[in-house]
Amino acid sequence: MDARVKPAHDEYMKQPVFRFAPSPNGHLHLGHALSALIDFEMARQMGGRFLLRIEDIDPARCRPEFETAISEDLGWLGIAWEEPVRRQSGHLDAYQQALTRLEAEGLVYPSFESRGEIAQYVAQHSHVPWPHDPDGAPLYPRLSKKLGAEERKRRMASEPYALRLDMNAALARTGALTWVETGADPKQDHETRMAEPEKWGDVVLARKDTPTSYHLSVVVDDATQGVTHVVRGQDLYQATSVHRVLQALLGLHPPLYHHHRLILDAEGKKLSKSTRATALRELREQGKTPADIRRIVGLE
C-alpha cells in the first residue's frame, strides 16, 4: 500500500546527510556511477553533507586496490566527500554489540544447514510451492530452531553456522512497520511505504566466519553516521523491510529512502561486478569524459 502523505521528518531537512557505500570487491561500473551521481546531486541540492563509506566486511573479496580505484573514479566524476572515510572493517565491535543485544532478547538463533542442504530439504519436503524471498532463495525452513541450548552450544563450537533473526518473534515485538520513500524532490515528494519483512523469513545476521551481514552493518552504520537520506538502486528496495525491522528492534531512527532506477544490460539484467560489466576506468581509458558518463546513464 502506497499512501500519499505530507513531507515528514522535518528535522532531517535541517542537516541532511547522504552517503555512498560501495564494496571494494571490484571496479565501479555505470550502475554505480548513476547511483553516486544521483546521491551527490541530491545532497548538493539540499545543502547536505555527503559521506563515502567503504563496505569491506568480506576480507576474501575486498582489496585495497579496488578501494583506491573507487576514490579515483568518484573524483573523476566530480564527486567530493567528507573525510575520514568510514570502513566497516574498522567497526566490527559495533556490529557485535548490536548482535549481542538481539541475542540477549532471544531474537537470534544459529542454523547449521548449508544453502545446498536447505534447497535439498525444500525439494524433498514441499508438497506445495515453497515460499521464496525477494532475491529468489527458498525461505529457511527453521530446522535448527527446535534445537536445545546445549546442542546449539556444542554444534557452534565445531560446525559452521549462521546466526538468524527469528522474524516471527521480531515482528511480534515491532508490529507493522513503514518507511518514507522520497521522489525526485526529497524536500516535497514523500510517500509512506509498508514494510513486508515476513517475505524474507529468518534472515542471516552473521556467520561464524563473518561477524556481520549487510543488513545488520548498514543499519548500524547509517545510525552511527547520522545518515538522514539513503539513496540506492531498486535492487535494494525490498531489503528496506529488513532494515526497518532491525532499526525498530535496536531503537534506531530510520532515514528517508530513495530507490532509483537501474542501468540494465542488453539482456535486461542489472549491471554487476560479477558479470564483468564494463568498468568506469575502462570507459575513461577509451576516451569517455564525465559528461559522456552522465549522458550514457541518462543524467544529461
C-alpha positions as CSV (number, residue, x, y, z in Angstrom):
1,M,0.0,0.0,0.0
2,D,1.4,3.4,-1.0
3,A,-0.3,6.4,0.7
4,R,0.5,9.9,-0.3
5,V,1.4,11.9,2.8
6,K,2.7,15.3,3.7
7,P,6.5,15.7,3.9
8,A,7.7,14.0,7.1
9,H,10.9,14.2,9.2
10,D,11.3,17.9,9.0
11,E,14.3,17.7,11.3
12,Y,16.1,15.7,8.6
13,M,15.8,18.8,6.3
14,K,17.8,21.0,8.7
15,Q,21.1,19.0,8.3
16,P,20.7,16.3,5.6
17,V,23.3,13.6,5.5
18,F,23.8,11.4,2.4
19,R,26.2,8.6,1.9
20,F,27.5,6.4,-1.0
21,A,28.6,3.0,0.3
22,P,30.3,0.7,-2.3
23,S,32.1,-2.5,-1.6
24,P,35.8,-2.7,-2.8
25,N,35.4,-6.1,-4.4
26,G,35.7,-4.9,-8.0
27,H,35.7,-1.8,-10.2
28,L,32.8,0.6,-10.3
29,H,30.6,0.4,-13.4
30,L,27.8,2.6,-14.9
31,G,25.3,1.5,-12.4
32,H,27.5,2.7,-9.6
33,A,28.0,6.0,-11.5
34,L,24.3,6.6,-11.7
35,S,23.8,5.9,-8.0
36,A,26.7,8.1,-6.9
37,L,25.7,11.0,-9.2
38,I,22.1,11.0,-8.1
39,D,23.1,10.7,-4.5
40,F,25.7,13.5,-4.7
41,E,23.3,15.8,-6.7
42,M,20.5,15.3,-4.1
43,A,22.9,16.2,-1.3
44,R,24.1,19.3,-3.2
45,Q,20.5,20.4,-3.9
46,M,19.6,20.1,-0.3
47,G,22.8,21.7,1.1
48,G,23.6,18.4,2.8
49,R,26.7,16.6,3.8
50,F,28.0,13.7,1.6
51,L,29.8,10.8,3.0
52,L,31.7,7.9,1.5
53,R,31.6,4.6,3.3
54,I,33.6,1.5,2.3
55,E,31.7,-1.7,3.0
56,D,34.6,-4.1,3.3
57,I,33.3,-6.8,5.7
58,D,34.2,-9.6,3.2
59,P,38.0,-9.9,3.5
60,A,38.1,-12.7,0.9
61,R,36.8,-10.4,-1.9
62,C,37.6,-6.9,-0.8
63,R,41.0,-5.5,-1.8
64,P,42.9,-2.2,-1.2
65,E,43.5,-1.6,-4.9
66,F,39.7,-1.6,-5.5
67,E,39.2,1.0,-2.8
68,T,41.8,3.2,-4.4
69,A,40.1,2.8,-7.7
70,I,36.7,3.8,-6.2
71,S,38.2,7.1,-5.0
72,E,39.8,7.7,-8.4
73,D,36.6,7.0,-10.2
74,L,34.4,9.2,-8.0
75,G,36.9,12.0,-8.1
76,W,37.0,11.8,-11.9
77,L,33.2,12.1,-11.9
78,G,33.4,15.3,-9.9
79,I,32.1,13.8,-6.7
80,A,33.6,15.0,-3.4
81,W,33.1,13.6,0.1
82,E,33.9,14.3,3.7
83,E,36.9,12.8,5.5
84,P,37.6,10.5,7.2
85,V,36.0,7.7,5.2
86,R,34.3,5.0,7.4
87,R,35.5,1.5,6.7
88,Q,33.3,-1.3,8.1
89,S,36.3,-3.5,8.8
90,G,37.3,-1.0,11.5
91,H,33.9,-1.2,13.3
92,L,33.2,-4.9,13.8
93,D,32.8,-4.3,17.5
94,A,29.8,-2.0,16.9
95,Y,28.1,-4.7,14.8
96,Q,28.8,-7.3,17.5
97,Q,27.3,-5.1,20.2
98,A,24.1,-4.9,18.1
99,L,24.0,-8.6,17.5
100,T,24.6,-9.3,21.2
101,R,21.7,-7.1,22.1
102,L,19.4,-9.0,19.8
103,E,20.7,-12.3,21.1
104,A,20.1,-11.3,24.7
105,E,16.5,-10.5,23.8
106,G,16.0,-14.0,22.4
107,L,15.6,-12.9,18.8
108,V,18.6,-14.7,17.3
109,Y,19.4,-18.4,16.8
110,P,22.0,-20.4,15.0
111,S,21.4,-22.6,12.0
112,F,23.8,-25.2,10.7
113,E,22.5,-26.2,7.2
114,S,24.3,-25.1,4.1
115,R,22.5,-23.4,1.2
116,G,22.6,-26.7,-0.7
117,E,21.1,-28.6,2.3
118,I,18.3,-26.1,2.6
119,A,17.5,-26.4,-1.1
120,Q,17.6,-30.2,-0.9
121,Y,15.2,-30.2,2.2
122,V,12.8,-27.9,0.4
123,A,12.8,-30.0,-2.7
124,Q,12.1,-33.2,-0.7
125,H,9.5,-31.9,1.7
126,S,7.4,-29.3,0.0
127,H,4.2,-30.6,-1.5
128,V,3.1,-27.1,-2.5
129,P,5.2,-24.3,-3.9
130,W,7.7,-23.3,-1.2
131,P,7.9,-19.5,-0.5
132,H,11.0,-17.7,-1.7
133,D,12.5,-14.5,-0.6
134,P,12.6,-11.4,-2.9
135,D,16.1,-12.5,-4.0
136,G,14.7,-15.9,-5.1
137,A,16.1,-18.1,-2.4
138,P,13.8,-20.5,-0.6
139,L,12.8,-19.3,2.9
140,Y,14.7,-21.1,5.6
141,P,12.6,-23.9,7.0
142,R,13.6,-23.2,10.6
143,L,15.2,-26.7,11.0
144,S,17.6,-25.6,13.7
145,K,15.0,-23.5,15.6
146,K,13.9,-26.5,17.7
147,L,17.4,-27.4,18.9
148,G,18.1,-27.1,22.7
149,A,20.6,-24.7,24.2
150,E,23.2,-27.4,24.9
151,E,23.1,-28.9,21.5
152,R,23.3,-25.4,19.9
153,K,26.4,-24.6,22.0
154,R,28.0,-27.9,21.2
155,R,27.5,-27.6,17.5
156,M,28.6,-24.0,17.3
157,A,31.9,-25.0,18.8
158,S,32.7,-27.4,16.0
159,E,30.5,-26.6,12.9
160,P,30.0,-23.7,10.6
161,Y,26.8,-21.8,11.4
162,A,24.7,-18.7,10.5
163,L,23.0,-16.5,13.1
164,R,19.4,-15.8,12.0
165,L,16.8,-13.3,13.1
166,D,13.7,-15.0,14.4
167,M,11.4,-13.0,12.2
168,N,8.2,-14.1,13.8
169,A,9.4,-13.1,17.2
170,A,10.8,-9.8,15.9
171,L,7.5,-8.8,14.2
172,A,5.5,-9.8,17.3
173,R,7.6,-7.1,19.1
174,T,7.7,-4.4,16.4
175,G,4.2,-4.7,14.9
176,A,3.6,-3.2,11.5
177,L,6.3,-1.0,10.1
178,T,6.6,1.6,7.4
179,W,9.3,3.8,5.8
180,V,9.2,7.1,3.9
181,E,10.2,6.9,0.3
182,T,11.2,10.2,-1.4
183,G,10.7,11.1,-5.1
184,A,12.8,13.3,-7.3
185,D,12.3,16.3,-5.0
186,P,13.2,15.0,-1.5
187,K,12.0,18.2,0.1
188,Q,8.4,17.8,-1.1
189,D,7.8,14.4,-2.6
190,H,7.2,11.8,0.1
191,E,5.3,8.5,0.2
192,T,4.8,6.1,3.1
193,R,5.5,2.5,2.2
194,M,4.5,-0.6,4.1
195,A,7.4,-2.8,5.1
196,E,6.9,-6.6,4.4
197,P,9.8,-8.2,6.2
198,E,8.0,-11.5,6.5
199,K,8.8,-12.1,2.9
200,W,12.4,-12.6,3.9
201,G,11.8,-15.2,6.6
202,D,14.6,-15.7,9.2
203,V,17.4,-13.7,7.6
204,V,21.0,-14.2,8.3
205,L,22.6,-11.5,10.5
206,A,26.1,-13.0,10.8
207,R,28.1,-16.2,10.2
208,K,30.8,-18.0,12.2
209,D,33.5,-16.7,9.8
210,T,31.8,-13.3,9.0
211,P,30.9,-11.3,12.1
212,T,28.1,-9.3,10.4
213,S,25.8,-9.2,7.4
214,Y,25.0,-6.4,5.1
215,H,21.6,-6.0,6.7
216,L,23.0,-5.5,10.2
217,S,26.0,-3.4,9.4
218,V,24.2,-1.0,7.1
219,V,21.6,0.0,9.8
220,V,24.3,0.4,12.4
221,D,26.5,2.5,10.1
222,D,23.6,4.7,9.0
223,A,22.6,5.4,12.6
224,T,26.1,5.9,13.8
225,Q,26.9,8.4,10.9
226,G,23.6,10.3,11.3
227,V,22.6,9.5,7.8
228,T,19.2,11.1,7.0
229,H,18.8,10.1,3.4
230,V,19.6,6.7,1.9
231,V,19.9,6.8,-2.0
232,R,20.3,3.4,-3.7
233,G,19.1,1.3,-6.5
234,Q,15.7,-0.5,-6.9
235,D,17.6,-3.8,-6.4
236,L,17.7,-3.0,-2.7
237,Y,14.1,-1.8,-2.3
238,Q,12.8,-5.0,-0.8
239,A,15.8,-5.1,1.7
240,T,14.5,-1.9,3.3
241,S,11.8,-4.0,5.0
242,V,14.5,-6.0,6.8
243,H,16.4,-2.8,7.7
244,R,13.2,-1.3,9.2
245,V,12.8,-4.4,11.5
246,L,16.4,-4.1,12.7
247,Q,16.1,-0.3,13.2
248,A,12.9,-0.8,15.3
249,L,14.5,-3.6,17.4
250,L,17.7,-1.6,18.1
251,G,15.9,1.7,18.7
252,L,17.5,3.4,15.7
253,H,15.7,6.3,14.0
254,P,15.1,5.4,10.3
255,P,16.4,7.6,7.5
256,L,14.4,8.6,4.5
257,Y,14.9,6.4,1.4
258,H,15.1,7.0,-2.3
259,H,15.4,3.9,-4.6
260,H,16.3,4.9,-8.1
261,R,16.1,3.1,-11.5
262,L,18.8,0.6,-12.5
263,I,21.1,0.5,-15.5
264,L,20.4,-2.7,-17.4
265,D,22.5,-4.7,-19.8
266,A,21.4,-5.9,-23.3
267,E,19.6,-8.9,-21.7
268,G,17.6,-6.7,-19.3
269,K,19.7,-7.6,-16.3
270,K,21.2,-5.1,-13.9
271,L,24.9,-4.4,-14.2
272,S,27.1,-6.4,-11.9
273,K,30.7,-6.7,-11.0
274,S,30.3,-10.5,-11.0
275,T,29.2,-10.4,-14.7
276,R,32.2,-8.2,-15.5
277,A,30.2,-5.1,-16.5
278,T,32.3,-2.6,-18.2
279,A,34.2,-0.6,-15.6
280,L,34.3,3.2,-15.4
281,R,38.1,3.1,-15.7
282,E,37.8,1.2,-19.0
283,L,35.5,3.8,-20.3
284,R,37.8,6.5,-19.2
285,E,40.7,4.8,-20.9
286,Q,38.6,4.7,-24.1
287,G,38.4,8.5,-24.0
288,K,35.0,8.9,-22.4
289,T,34.5,12.1,-20.3
290,P,32.4,12.6,-17.1
291,A,29.9,14.4,-19.3
292,D,29.7,11.3,-21.5
293,I,29.0,9.1,-18.5
294,R,26.2,11.4,-17.4
295,R,24.7,11.2,-20.9
296,I,25.1,7.4,-21.0
297,V,23.3,6.9,-17.7
298,G,20.5,9.4,-18.6
299,L,21.5,12.4,-16.5
300,E,22.0,15.0,-19.2
